Amino acid sequence: MSNRELGAIAGAVGAVVFATVMMIESLVRPGFDWRTTFVSELALGPRGSIQISNFLLLGVSQLLFARGIAAEFPDGRASRAGAILLALVGLGFLFGGAFVMDPVGTPRADRSWHGRLHGFPFGPLIVFGWPLACLILWRRFRVDACWRPLAGAAFTAGVLSAVLAVVFWLQTLSLLIHPELGYRAPWVGAVQRGHHLVLLAWQLVVAAWLYRRS
């Protein structure tokens, strides 16, 4: 199996599995409101291992997907940068899953080392790095006749997810500055999930196209 074919399969499977598990767990977890809670909070509590495994699976699939993209675009405009950013996002999911966040409201002085690492750098790497990778690959798609049909989708997904990323981080500013207040913006969870779902859908489309090409 070629790197392109393996990357395409991994990218598609990882996107579908992560989205499915994330949404099911968000809906069936007792006392969990998906509109106001972070995706990473699914990694806390007795069922936390499910979401931790979900993060790790997506991280591995992202690394393989990035390898497939690199094989498809070995040279040319934005080729290396797009694949590298996708790989960094994969590392963000891997380590973001391994380094579990602290419960919301944990005072800054009492935060664990893994909670600090989850919050930075791995959280921002995913939230902002993923849309950036999408927009970089849009630049590559629009100059490649074989990939030009996906250029519009890449641009739309990149811009929409970037806007959601900014809104998400504005919503979490007070929590980042004063975690002991435990403040949650009313729709912070919905915005974060929208960001992830937009990019997972884009990844599924790109993976399917890559598989067809391979």
Buried (B, 14 or more C-beta within 10 A) or exposed (E): EEBBBBBBBBBBBBBBBBBEBBBEBBEEBEEBEBBBBBBBBBBBBEBBEBBBBBBBBBBBBBBBBBBBBBBBBEEEBBBBBBBBBBBBBBBBBBBBBBBBBBEBEBEEEEBEEBBEBBBEBBBEBBBBBBBBBBBBBBBBBBEBEEBEEBBEBBBBBBBBBBBBBBBBBEBBEBBEEEBEEEBBBEBBBBBBBBBBBBBBBBBBBBBBBBBEEB
